[in-house]
């Protein structure tokens, strides 16, 4: 029996992917109104958390019935994601290379990790295959591959209690933060942009909440809701410099906050959990379900991998336009709107194909 999808989860995942499209084009005028400017967390936390929720809903019962089959299915999914990442990286490097070759501008700067595969192809290709070399803005799928591969261990811990699983994940997070664990990059020196030892905790939170949604539901506590709402408002005021009224506020606060994105700073976790709790009990999803935005973003989220792949390549094209100084505020908006329209068409085509293919095979 096919699992019934939760449209609210698909909607928020689609919205997160649309936000990632904008945020992965530095300088795009619409970036000023994305959530990262009004809170300590951003779309990356939402994407990883919702991935954990989806994994719990899709595979939680399977693990209780047959651990081996469920684990094999997850590892197969991780392998498909790995292949998708390789294809995306190759396509992006080809796009940057063609743009550099046929225009007066150089889009292969080392600051974005685009140069290594061209400067030393053998080492660069090996690094890409090993996931130790990641082009800037193409770092989420490698993290997701690791998290999917880790999911069986998290499910094994969750079988003894969801809180035990969270405690084990928190212990790994704490050890990584205290001891400075991260995965090194090669051939260029450095570390993964998304530290998997830290970000696995956000994924584990998603698995825990996904399990709760299938059983008892997420409990409501009035005091917790008020605290979450207060923190969400406070973080919005700080990060936005009190909506521009207090310049420098976020810089001053940032010196005292554990806010690093690579290592998933504590304030990012608290901010996202507070925001998610407020949104969950605000009934905003129900309200949005009556608008035209809901089916649009739900379609994108329902076809997450194809949408993310398209978002990555379209944002790479947007980066090229920005770096070549060919963009303007008006063109920024036109480009994003055109991309969203194209994403809808791609998602609809992929969905139609997936529906037709099984029917044709019967």
N, C-alpha and C positions, 0 to 999 in steps of 0.2 A: 504493500500500500504506500502510495507516494505521500510524503510529509506535506501537510498544508503549510504554505509560507505565511509568515507574519508580515503583512503589508507595511506596518509601521516601521519595522526594522529595515525593510527594503527602501522605504522613503528616506529615512535618515542616512542610510548608506549612500543612496544616490545624491542626496544633498551634500554629504561630505566629499564625494568625488567631484562634484561641481565646484566646491570651494577649493579643492586641491588643484583643479585646472587653473583657477585664478592665481592662487598663491605660488604656483610653480612658474609663473611668468613675472619675475621681479620687475617692478616699475609699472605694471598695469594699474591704471587708475582705479579699477574696481577692487584692488587689493586693500584699499583703505577702509572698505566696509565689510571685510570678512571677519569672522569671529576672533582671529588671533589679535586683532586690535582692540578687543573688548573683553579679554580674559587671559588668564595665564596659560590655558591649554588652547589647542587648535584642532583642525580637522584630522590630524594624524592620530590623536588619542581616540577620536570617535571612530575612525576607520578600524583601528586595531581592536578596540573594545567590541564593536559590533561584529567583527569577525569572530571573536570569541563567543559571543552570544549565538551567532549563527551555527558555529561548530557544535555548541552544546545542544541546540535544538535538532540539528541534523544527525548527530552521531552519539548523543548521550544514551539513548535507548538501545542503539546498536551495540554499544560497548557492554551494556548489561546483558544482552542476549548472547553475543559472540565476540569476544575480545579480539581474536585473531583476524576475523573478517573485517571488523571495524578498523583495526590498526592498518591492515593491508590497504583498505580503501583510502585512509588518510595519507599513507605514504605514497599511494598512487597519485593522489591530488597534489601532494608536495612536489612530486616529479613533474607533473604537468605545469605547475607554477614555475618551476625551475626552467623548463623549456620556454615558457612564455617570457620569462625575464631575459633569457639569452636572445630570443628573437627581437624583443623590444630594444635591448642594448645595441644589437647589430643595426637595427633600423635607425635608431637615434644617431649612432656614429656615422652611418651613411648619410643621413640628413645634414648633420653638421659638416661632414666632409665635402659634400656636394655644394653646400652653401659657401664654404670657404674657397672652393675651386672656381666657382663660376661668378663670384662677386669680389669686390675689392676688400671685403672685410674678412678678418680671421676669427673663426668661431671655434678654434681648437685650442683655446687657452688652457694652461695647466691648472688654473684656479678652479675649474669645473671638472677636473679629472677626465677631460676629453682627449688630451694630447698623448697620453701614454700608449694606447694601442697603435697610434700612428708613428710615434717616435721609436718604439721597439715592439713591432707586431707580435713576435713570438712570446715575449714575456707578458705583453698586454692581453693576448688571447688566453693564455694560461691563467692569468689573474682573473679575467672575466669568468672563465669556466669554473674556477675555484670559488667564485663569489668574493674574492679578496680584493678585486678592483671593481668599483661601482661608480658609474658616471653620476654626477650631481643631478638630483631630482629623480633618479631611478633607483632609489635605495629602499623603497617600501617592500617590493616583492621579495628581495633577498631575506628581509626580516620575516616576511609572511611565510616563506618556505621553511625557515627555522622553526617558527611558531607552530606550523602545522605538523612538522616532524616531532615537535615536543608534546603535542596534544595527547597522544596515548599515555604518556607518563602523567600528565595532569589528570586525565580521566581515571587512571589507576589510583591516584591519591584521592580523587573525589569520591571514589567508590567507598572509601572509609570515612567520608564526611566532607562536605564542601568547605567547611572552615579549616579542616586539616590541609586541604589542597591549597587554600589561600595562604595559610601559615607557611607551608613549604615554599610556595612561590615568593612570599615576602622575605623569607630567609635568604633565598638566592639573590633577590634584589638587594637586600641589605649588605650581603657579602660582596656583591659586585660594586656597590657604591663605596663601601669602606676600604676595600682592597684595590679598587681601581681596575676591575676586570672589564675588558672589552675585547673584541676580535680585531686583531691587527689587519691592516690592508697591505697589499703587495701587488705590483712592484713599487708603487708610490708609498712612502712611509705615512703612517697614520692609523686611524681606527675606524670601524664602521660608524656611519653617521647615526644610525639607530642601534644602540647597544642592545643586543638581544638578551643579555643577562638582566638588563633592567626592564626592557619593554615587555618581556614575558609576563611581568606582573599585571600590566594592563590587559593582556590577553586572558590571563587567569581570572581577573575580575569579570571579564565578559563571560567566560565559561560558568563562573559561579552564578552570575545573574541570569544567564540562559537556563541553568538548571532550576533556579528559583521560579522563573516564569512558567516552566512546565509543571511545577508542583504546587507550592503554596503561594506563589506570587511574591513580588517585592513588598515587604511590610511597610506600612505608613506609620510614621511617628511624628506627631505635631511639632515637637521640639526640634527633631532632626530636620524637618522641613523648613522651619523658621531659620535655623542656623545655616542650612544650605542656601536658602534664598538670600540671607544677609551676606554670606561669603561671595555669592555670585555677583551681587550688586557692588560690593566692595572691590572685588577684582576688576569689574568693569570700570569703576571710577579710577582705580590706580593705573591700569594699563592704558586707558584713554586719556590720561592726564586730566581727569575730571572733565572729560569731553572737551579738552582743549583749554579749559579755564585755568589750569595749574601746570604750566610747562615745566618739564623736568621731574615731575612726580614719579613717573615710572622708573626713570634712571636712578633716582635716589632710593626707591624701594628695592630695585633690583640688586643693589649692593648687599642687601641683607637677606635675600630670598634664594632658596635652592630652586632655580628656575631653568636649569640647563635642559635643552631638548634631547641631546644625544643620550644622556644618562637618565632621562625621564625624572626631572627634579620633583621633589616631594610636593611643592606648591602646584605643579602641573597636575599631579594625581588628585590632590584635594579639590582643585578647581574643577576638574572634569567630573569627578564623582558628585560634587555639589550641583553642578549644572545638570548632569544627567538625572539626578534625583528630582530636581525642580521640574525639569521638562516632563518626566514620567508622570508626575502627579498634577501637572498643570492642565492636562487635557488639550494641550495645543495640537497634538497629533490628530485628535478627533476633529478639532476645528479645521485644521488644514486639509483633512480628508474630504471636505466639502468644496475645496477649491480646485482649480485646474492644475495647480502646482503638484498636487498629490500624485495623480497618475503619471505625470511627467517624470518626477524624481523616483517614483516607485519602479518605473520601467528601467531606469538607469541602474538602480540598486539591485534589481532582480537579475540583471545581466552584468554582475560586478566585474568579472575578469575582462570581458570585452570592452566594457566602459572604461575601466582603469587603463587598459592598453591604449585605447584611443585617446584618453585624456593625456597620457604621457607623451604621445607623439605630437598631439596638437599643442601642448604646452611647450614642447621643444621648438615647434614652428613659431610660437609666440615669443620665445626667448630670442630666436634669430631676428625677428622683426624689431624687438626692443634693442638688442645689441647693435643692430645696424642703423638705429635711430630712424626707423621707418614708421614708427608708431606715433600716435597722438592720443589725447584723451578720447576724442570721438572714435578714432579707429580702434582704440582699446575696447570700447564698449561693443562696437560692431563685430570685432573679432570674437569676443566671448559669446555674444548672442548667436553668431553664425556657428561657432563650435558646439554650443548647446543644441542647436537644431540638428547638426550633423550627428551628434551623439545619440539623439533620439532616434534618428533614422537607422543608425548602426545597431542600436539595441533592439529595435523592432525587427530588423532583418535577421539578427542572430536568434531572437526568440522564435520567429517564424520558422527558421531553418531547423532549430532543435525540436520543434513540434512536428514538422513534416518528416524529418529523417527517421524517427522511430516508427511512424506510421508506414513509411515506405518499406521498412525492413520487415514488417509483419507479413 
